[in-house]
């Protein structure tokens, strides 16, 4: 009788554990959205705050030779972004088209830029090619300068390329040619941003790097309204239970 009661008690505990313990795949990350901000614009301070309010972090690509100029981040602001957990990556010294330079010119723009960021106490591990302009030489230089990966612009699905893949794999086939949809522009709607993520989810997940520039109202073609960005972040935060999360590009691809 005692053994029977004990067995029944053990069974009851097991049933309770099954009821309260989520399956192993619950909450599994399937889709990673990386919000990348190019050019070291002064408006990125406000963009970082929007991310931080949601417990998110972004990737900020700066041109070290333009830091401190009018309309750009200061050195102190760049360092502060890194201290708050954001990724700071290289974007060349002066934002030039790398595919139009000699090998020595590419090396100066990429390597000297990274060295300057390192001298500020930063650890830049990913690079963004200005204008998405890259060739095989620039990829080799990026690797030789110490970068673990580099991001271009384009190659993933959007209205102009419906047949393109929706995401990059978590282990990209070309770590020095990580693809994105085209840059977010002032006419990009919240609905379109959501659709890019939905396409990524429906494709089975992966890494979706998004390219943003200025974060302000009516301030140029390559800009996004703070209201649109904040609405997008709120929507993304609600999709965590579906396996969609926001990470820096560095963390997204390991």
N, C-alpha and C positions, 0 to 999 in steps of 0.2 A: 504493500500500500504506500509506504514511504517513498519507495523507488518510483512508483507511478506518479506521485505528486511532484517529485523532483523532476521527472521527465517532462511532465506537463508544464512545470515552471520554466524549465529550460526552453521548451518550445514556445512558450508565451514571450520570453525575452527575445528569442530569435525573430518572432513575427514582428515585435515592436521595432527591432533594429532594421528589419527590411522596410518597415513603413517610414522610418525617419531618415534612413541613410540614402542619399541620392545615388543614382547609378554612376558608374565610373566616368561616363562621358559627359555627365551634367556639367555645364559651365565650361566645357572645353573650348579653347580658342580656335576658331576656324578662319575668321577673316580679321586681318589687321589693317587698320587705316593709319597711315603715317601722314601727318599734316606737316608739310615742309614749306618754309617761308624763305624766299630768295632775296638777296641784295642788301640785307642789313638795314632795312628801312626803319626810321624812328617809330613808325606806327606798330612795330612788332612788340614793343613794350606792352601796349594795350592788348595785343593779340595773346601774348603770354599770360596776361591776367585772366582773360576769358578762359583759356585752357586750364589754368590752375584752379579756378572756381569749380571746375568739373572733375578735379583730380587727374587731369590729363597733362601730358607734356608733348612739346613739339620739337621739330628740328629746324634750326635757324642757320641759314647759309650766309656768311658775311664775306665781303671783299675787304681784306684787312687794310689795304692802302686807302680806302675811302672811309673807314671808321673815323668818326669824329667830325666829318664834314656836315654841312647844312643838310638837314633832312635825313641824316643817317644816325645809327646807333653810336653811342660813345663807347670807348673801350670799357669803361666801368659798367655800362649797361650790358655789354656782351658778356663780361665775366659774371655779372649777376645772374644772367639767364642760365649759365652753366651751373652756378651754385644752387639754383632752384630746381635743378634736375632736368632742364631742357638740354637737348643736344645742340652743340655749336659745331658746324662743319665748315669746310673751305669752299670758296666760290671763285678762286683766283684773286690776284692782287687788285686788278682794276676792271673786272667784268669785260673780258675780251672774248672774241670768237677763237677758240683754240685751234680749230681746223684751218685757220688762215695763218697760223704762226709756224715758224721753223721749230725743229725739235728743241733747240736751245731756248727759244722764246716760250715754248710750252713749259719747259722745265722751270724757267724763272717765274712764270705766272703761278704755277701749281706748287712747286717746292718752296719758293720764298714766302708765299702766302701761308703755307702750313707751318713753316718755321716761325713765322711771326706769331701765329696763334699759339703755338707751343710756348713761345717765350712769355706769353701772357698767363701761363699756367693752365692752358686748356689742353684737351686731348682730342683733337679732331681725327675721327676715324672714317668719315664719309665725306665725299666731295660732290658738289653739284656743278655740272658744266654750264657756264653761262649760255643762254639761248638754246641749250640742249645741243650745242654744236660740238661734235666730237669725232675723232677718227682713231684708227688703231694706234697711232703714235701717242696720242693724248692718253689713251687707256694705259699704255705701257708706262708712260711717265707718271700717271697717278699711282700706279702700283709701286713704282720705284721710289716715289716720294714718301711712301709709308701709309698710304690710304688702304683701308681694307675693302672698300667698295665705293662706287660712284654712281650718281643718278643723272639721267639725261631728261629730256622732255618729249613725250609722245610715245606711241607704240602700243598703248593699251586702249581698250574700247571707249569710244565716245561717238558722238553723232557723225563725225567725219571719218570714222573707222569702225563701222559696226561689226566687221569680221575679225577685228583684233581680239586677243585674249583679254579677259576682264581683270586679271591680276597677274602679279609675278608670283612664282613659287616662293615658299619660305626660304628655300635655298636657291636663289636665282641662278639660272644657267650661265648668265654673264654678269658677274658681280660688278664689273666696271662699265656696265651699260644697262643699269636698272631703269625699266620703263615706267611711264606714267600716262594718264590721259593728258590732254593738252592743258595748259595753264588755266586756272580759274580766272575769269574776266568779269568786268563790271556788269555784263549782261547775263552772267551765269546765275540761274535761279536756285533757290533752296531745293526745289523739286528735282532739278538736274543733279545737284550734289547727292541727294538721297538716292537717285536712280543709279548713280555710279556704284554706290555701296550695295544696293539691292542686286545689281548685275553680278557683283563680286560674290555675294552670298549664294546666289543661284548657280554660279559656276563652280561651287564647291569650296570657295574660300581662297585664301592666299594673302598676299600683301598688296595693298592698294595705296601707293604713294600719291598724294595730291600736291600740286604745285600752286602756291599762293605767293603774291607779292605784297602790295600795299594793302593795309586794312583801314579803310576810311570811306566816307561817302563822297561820291562825285569827284574822285581825285585821279582819274586816269583809266585807260583801257584795262590795264592789268591791276585791278583792285577788287576788293570785296567789301561790302558793307559790314560793319561790326554787327549789325542786327542779323544779317544773313548768316554770318559765321557763328554767332551765339546760338541761333536757332538750329543750325546744323550740329553743333556740339551737344545741345540738349537732346536732339534726336539720336545722336550716336550713343550718348550715355544710356539711353533707354534700351539699346540693342545689346547690351552686355550679356543679358540672359540668353540671347540667341547665338552667343559665341563670337560676337563682333566687338573688338576692343580697339583703343587708340594707343599706339606706341610710337616712340621715336624710330626713325629708320634704322639707326644703329641696333636697337633692341629687336626690331621686327625681323631683321635678317641675321641676327646673331653675329 
